[in-house]
Amino acid sequence: MPVEYAGGMTSFHDFEMSSITGELVNFSTYRGKVCLLVNVASF
């Protein structure tokens, strides 16, 4: 469950997502690194 900060915002590092291989990836793994997040969803 993401941690809420002042103003109701959450940190990128609080989220998890399934990888393309189905493994659960915790974004805190990437703390201190430059990340590019791309939304590839389409209708």
Buried (B, 14 or more C-beta within 10 A) or exposed (E): EEEEEEEEEEEEBBEEEEEEEEEEBEBEEEEEEEEEEEEEEEE
